[in-house]
């Protein structure tokens, strides 16, 4: 059995240290939902799904639990990082651990699930869907100055 953290942990830690040292990522804020993307390599079907932190979600035969989801500040370089645990349910065997480690939206191959049928990637960490939307920026007074029909 091969866990993703065994290979990805040193590289993931290095990425975090480099991003912080260069000022690319400052303070990260915790978000309650991870937006994940799954690929079924057999059917070539891509699915996007929300994974609330601490709750198990299912994708094919995989059970995915996001333990933490962090998003960079708006003024920093865009980055999302989530600590993810992935298990596979096989008949007669129960749940087998496949992956445990940090996934990064900007570097999906850095710490990835290695599976013959499925790929799972982090797209972003976000607030709950019930939160109010961010209002659009106010328009400048005076309207447009383009040509008018006529």
C-alpha positions in Angstrom: 0.0 0.0 0.0 1.4 3.4 -1.0 0.1 6.6 0.7 0.4 9.9 -1.0 1.9 11.7 2.0 5.0 9.5 1.9 6.0 11.1 -1.4 4.2 14.4 -1.3 4.9 15.7 2.2 8.4 16.9 1.7 7.6 18.6 -1.6 4.4 20.1 -0.1 6.3 21.5 2.9 8.9 22.9 0.6 6.2 24.6 -1.5 4.7 26.2 1.6 8.0 27.4 2.8 9.0 28.9 -0.6 5.7 30.6 -1.0 5.9 32.2 2.4 9.5 33.2 2.1 9.0 34.9 -1.3 5.9 36.7 0.0 3.7 35.0 -2.6 1.4 33.7 0.2 0.9 35.5 3.5 -1.8 34.6 5.9 -4.2 32.0 4.8 -7.8 31.8 6.0 -9.7 28.7 6.7 -12.8 28.0 4.6 -15.6 25.5 5.3 -15.9 24.0 1.8 -13.4 22.5 -0.7 -14.4 22.5 -4.4 -12.9 19.3 -5.8 -12.7 18.0 -9.3 -12.8 14.3 -10.0 -12.0 12.4 -13.2 -13.2 8.9 -14.0 -10.5 7.7 -16.4 -12.7 4.9 -17.7 -15.6 7.0 -18.8 -13.6 10.3 -19.3 -16.3 12.0 -17.2 -15.2 15.0 -15.1 -17.2 16.0 -12.1 -17.0 19.0 -9.8 -18.3 18.6 -6.2 -18.3 20.4 -2.9 -16.6 18.6 0.1 -17.5 20.2 3.4 -14.6 20.2 5.9 -14.9 17.2 8.2 -17.6 15.4 6.2 -17.2 12.4 3.9 -18.2 12.7 0.3 -18.3 9.9 -2.3 -16.8 9.9 -5.8 -17.1 6.5 -7.5 -15.7 4.0 -5.1 -13.7 6.7 -3.3 -14.6 8.2 0.1 -13.0 11.7 0.5 -12.7 13.6 3.7 -11.3 17.2 3.7 -9.8 17.9 7.1 -8.7 21.5 6.5 -9.1 24.0 3.6 -7.1 27.2 3.5 -7.3 30.1 1.0 -4.8 32.9 0.5 -5.8 36.5 1.0 -7.2 38.3 -2.0 -4.1 40.6 -2.3 -1.8 37.6 -2.4 -1.0 35.2 -5.2 -4.1 32.9 -5.6 -3.5 29.7 -3.6 -5.7 27.1 -2.0 -4.5 24.2 0.1 -6.5 21.4 1.6 -5.5 18.5 3.8 -7.4 15.5 2.2 -7.8 11.9 3.2 -9.0 9.5 0.4 -10.2 5.9 1.0 -11.4 3.3 -1.5 -14.3 0.9 -0.7 -13.7 -2.6 -2.1 -16.2 -5.4 -1.7 -15.2 -7.7 1.2 -12.2 -5.5 2.1 -13.7 -2.4 3.8 -12.1 1.0 3.3 -8.5 1.0 2.2 -6.5 4.2 2.7 -5.1 5.6 -0.6 -4.0 9.2 0.1 -3.4 11.4 3.1 -1.8 14.8 2.5 -2.0 18.4 1.4 -3.3 19.2 -2.1 -2.7 22.6 -3.8 -4.8 24.2 -6.4 -1.9 25.9 -8.1 0.2 22.7 -8.3 -2.1 19.6 -8.6 0.7 17.2 -9.6 2.8 18.1 -6.5 0.8 15.9 -4.2 -1.7 13.9 -6.2 -3.7 10.8 -5.7 -2.2 7.9 -7.7 -5.1 5.6 -8.8 -5.7 3.6 -12.0 -9.3 4.8 -12.4 -9.7 8.1 -10.6 -8.0 11.5 -10.4 -9.0 14.0 -7.7 -7.8 17.6 -7.6 -8.4 20.6 -5.4 -9.9 23.6 -7.3 -10.6 26.0 -4.5 -11.5 26.6 -0.9 -14.7 28.6 -0.5 -17.3 29.9 1.9 -20.6 28.1 2.2 -23.0 28.5 -0.7 -25.6 30.1 1.6 -23.3 33.1 2.3 -24.3 36.3 0.6 -22.7 37.0 -2.7 -20.1 39.7 -3.1 -21.8 42.8 -4.6 -20.4 44.0 -8.0 -18.2 47.0 -8.1 -20.1 50.3 -8.5 -20.2 51.6 -12.1 -18.6 54.9 -12.8 -21.0 57.9 -13.2 -21.7 59.1 -16.7 -22.3 55.8 -18.5 -20.3 54.7 -21.5 -18.7 57.0 -24.1 -19.0 54.6 -27.1 -21.0 55.2 -30.3 -24.7 55.2 -30.1 -27.1 53.6 -32.6 -28.9 55.9 -34.9 
